[in-house]
Structure formats: C-alpha cells, structure tokens
Amino acid sequence: MPDKKIFGVMEVITEAPDVKTFRFKPRDFKFDFKPGQFVNLYMSGVVRAYSISSSPSSYYIDLTVKMIRGKLTGQLEKLKVGDEVVISGPYGNFTYDSDDIVMLAGGSGITPMMSHIRRNAETKAGKYITLFYSARTEKDMVFRKEIDAIQRANPNIKFVPIITREKPEGFACETKRIDLEMVRRYLKEPEKKCYLVCGPADFAGNVANILGELKIPGQNIKKEFWG
C-alpha cells in the first residue's frame, strides 16, 4: 500500500493558457524527495502520476499540469487555497550522479527538469546542464523567463529553446524540430554525457533515434514519456 498523506493547497499559478502549477504544503510532516521524482495524486477515486517541478529544498511541492479535459484535471480546476488532497510518493529515479547532463524536454516534459535545474542553481552544485526544451509556440513555453534568469546567473547551465510552430520576433530560439544537426551543434563529445528525456511519445521516439545516431550507450539514457 502506498503511503498516502494529506497536503493543503497553498497557491494555484497560471503558467500558460492551458498549464497551471498547483502548490501543495504537507500537513504537519516533512516531505523529502529527489529531483526528477513524481507523486501520485488522488482525488475522488481517480489517481494520476505527476512529476514534481519544485526544488527538493522547498517546504512545498509544485505539480505543473497541462489542463486537458479529464477526470482529474476537471477536479483540479476547482481547487482553491486551503483545500486538501491526498498524495503518495515520492517515486522514480529520473536522475544521474553525473556532472554533465543533457536534458531533452518536450512540452510538459519540462516539469521534472525544472526540479533538477532549480536545485542545481540553489546549491551551486556545479553540474553542467544543457537543456533542449521544445514547445509549439512561445506562449506554450512555461518557465521560460525563470530558466533564462537561471542561465544568466549560472554559466554551467545552457538553455536551448525550440519553438516548432511559429517564428517569434525578438526571441532567440531554434525554429525547427530537434534533430541530429542541432544536437551536434550544441554538444561537444556527446558520447561522454548522460541524457534525461521527457515528453510525448513522438518526441521521445525522435530523440531516441537521434541518440542512437550518436551511439549513446543505453545506460546513459533515461526516458519518461506518455501517449
């Protein structure tokens, strides 16, 4: 049986037109987790797994959710500050004990990456992180301003924004689907790095093909995907 605990709603933050962050505070206990882990959220008989986007040093957990029409997201829409939910976890091992990590995120696959990036920036751990983050439009790119700020303050973090369905003015970004040429352009000695991949199944499949072309060993790749 999972260890279910009560969390209270602290805040609901609109990140994009169809993306919200739900900030939950544990009730009278300390909740420890590692970057890249996820929890199960239970509401009215429905359970869904969500990656944690906040840093482990926070006293709360953030779940950043794409608000598609579904049994649980419909209930999330109704949450207000002070409400309580049931959460179990944390689960998963979406991380590497490495000083050189490449993160490839598609859409809401950015959520577990944010926990890593925030933690690394807070602790000045010195891990070198290259983040390839692909979104359909500029508005869909959640956390963009925060990632930009973290990159400016931490030279060991490199952010490669990718917009696939428009060419935004005044925003320096890649405007094509991630491909082998792009990855080779930004990475030196890619075979020596570890890779975290998170996003929809078609995105993860495309990235898997690219990493295969680069001859990246399987033990240096961890993937989470859906759809």
JOTA-V241431 format. One record per residue. RES is the residue in one small letter. D_CENTER is the distance of its C-alpha to the mean C-alpha in Angstrom with 2 decimals. Layout:
res=RES d_center=D_CENTER
res=RES d_center=D_CENTER
This chain:
res=m d_center=26.89
res=p d_center=23.47
res=d d_center=23.84
res=k d_center=23.25
res=k d_center=23.22
res=i d_center=23.61
res=f d_center=21.15
res=g d_center=22.22
res=v d_center=20.54
res=m d_center=20.46
res=e d_center=19.03
res=v d_center=17.56
res=i d_center=15.90
res=t d_center=15.96
res=e d_center=13.16
res=a d_center=14.57
res=p d_center=17.53
res=d d_center=15.80
res=v d_center=12.64
res=k d_center=13.19
res=t d_center=11.83
res=f d_center=14.16
res=r d_center=15.08
res=f d_center=17.09
res=k d_center=19.61
res=p d_center=21.17
res=r d_center=24.87
res=d d_center=27.05
res=f d_center=25.05
res=k d_center=22.49
res=f d_center=19.18
res=d d_center=17.96
res=f d_center=14.74
res=k d_center=13.04
res=p d_center=9.66
res=g d_center=7.64
res=q d_center=10.01
res=f d_center=10.36
res=v d_center=13.38
res=n d_center=15.86
res=l d_center=16.96
res=y d_center=20.64
res=m d_center=22.49
res=s d_center=26.03
res=g d_center=26.01
res=v d_center=22.67
res=v d_center=19.74
res=r d_center=16.16
res=a d_center=13.25
res=y d_center=9.99
res=s d_center=7.06
res=i d_center=7.67
res=s d_center=5.94
res=s d_center=9.37
res=s d_center=11.20
res=p d_center=13.62
res=s d_center=16.43
res=s d_center=16.11
res=y d_center=18.68
res=y d_center=16.48
res=i d_center=13.21
res=d d_center=10.92
res=l d_center=9.80
res=t d_center=8.44
res=v d_center=10.42
res=k d_center=11.88
res=m d_center=15.51
res=i d_center=17.25
res=r d_center=20.67
res=g d_center=20.66
res=k d_center=22.37
res=l d_center=19.69
res=t d_center=18.18
res=g d_center=21.82
res=q d_center=22.23
res=l d_center=19.14
res=e d_center=20.71
res=k d_center=23.72
res=l d_center=22.23
res=k d_center=23.69
res=v d_center=23.79
res=g d_center=25.71
res=d d_center=24.95
res=e d_center=24.04
res=v d_center=21.81
res=v d_center=21.74
res=i d_center=18.78
res=s d_center=19.01
res=g d_center=17.16
res=p d_center=15.24
res=y d_center=14.90
res=g d_center=13.60
res=n d_center=13.69
res=f d_center=10.57
res=t d_center=11.84
res=y d_center=14.96
res=d d_center=17.83
res=s d_center=18.12
res=d d_center=18.76
res=d d_center=17.56
res=i d_center=14.13
res=v d_center=12.92
res=m d_center=9.31
res=l d_center=9.55
res=a d_center=7.00
res=g d_center=8.92
res=g d_center=8.76
res=s d_center=6.47
res=g d_center=4.78
res=i d_center=2.83
res=t d_center=2.03
res=p d_center=3.14
res=m d_center=3.72
res=m d_center=4.90
res=s d_center=6.87
res=h d_center=8.32
res=i d_center=9.19
res=r d_center=10.69
res=r d_center=12.51
res=n d_center=13.84
res=a d_center=15.08
res=e d_center=16.72
res=t d_center=18.49
res=k d_center=19.40
res=a d_center=18.85
res=g d_center=19.59
res=k d_center=17.12
res=y d_center=16.97
res=i d_center=13.54
res=t d_center=13.52
res=l d_center=10.49
res=f d_center=11.41
res=y d_center=9.54
res=s d_center=11.62
res=a d_center=12.49
res=r d_center=15.89
res=t d_center=17.18
res=e d_center=16.79
res=k d_center=16.49
res=d d_center=13.54
res=m d_center=11.49
res=v d_center=9.88
res=f d_center=9.71
res=r d_center=12.02
res=k d_center=14.80
res=e d_center=13.04
res=i d_center=11.59
res=d d_center=15.17
res=a d_center=16.74
res=i d_center=14.96
res=q d_center=15.98
res=r d_center=19.48
res=a d_center=19.89
res=n d_center=18.58
res=p d_center=20.26
res=n d_center=18.50
res=i d_center=15.18
res=k d_center=15.48
res=f d_center=13.50
res=v d_center=14.52
res=p d_center=13.86
res=i d_center=15.07
res=i d_center=16.70
res=t d_center=18.45
res=r d_center=20.72
res=e d_center=22.29
res=k d_center=23.43
res=p d_center=22.68
res=e d_center=25.46
res=g d_center=24.88
res=f d_center=21.33
res=a d_center=21.28
res=c d_center=18.91
res=e d_center=19.31
res=t d_center=20.67
res=k d_center=20.76
res=r d_center=18.69
res=i d_center=17.29
res=d d_center=20.26
res=l d_center=22.12
res=e d_center=23.87
res=m d_center=20.81
res=v d_center=19.21
res=r d_center=22.66
res=r d_center=23.20
res=y d_center=20.36
res=l d_center=20.57
res=k d_center=23.67
res=e d_center=24.53
res=p d_center=21.44
res=e d_center=23.11
res=k d_center=22.80
res=k d_center=19.01
res=c d_center=16.36
res=y d_center=13.57
res=l d_center=10.13
res=v d_center=9.66
res=c d_center=7.40
res=g d_center=8.82
res=p d_center=12.25
res=a d_center=15.15
res=d d_center=16.92
res=f d_center=14.17
res=a d_center=13.72
res=g d_center=17.53
res=n d_center=18.08
res=v d_center=15.97
res=a d_center=17.86
res=n d_center=21.06
res=i d_center=20.30
res=l d_center=19.61
res=g d_center=22.75
res=e d_center=24.71
res=l d_center=23.70
res=k d_center=24.96
res=i d_center=21.93
res=p d_center=22.93
res=g d_center=21.20
res=q d_center=20.71
res=n d_center=18.54
res=i d_center=15.93
res=k d_center=13.45
res=k d_center=11.99
res=e d_center=10.30
res=f d_center=11.43
res=w d_center=13.39
res=g d_center=16.45
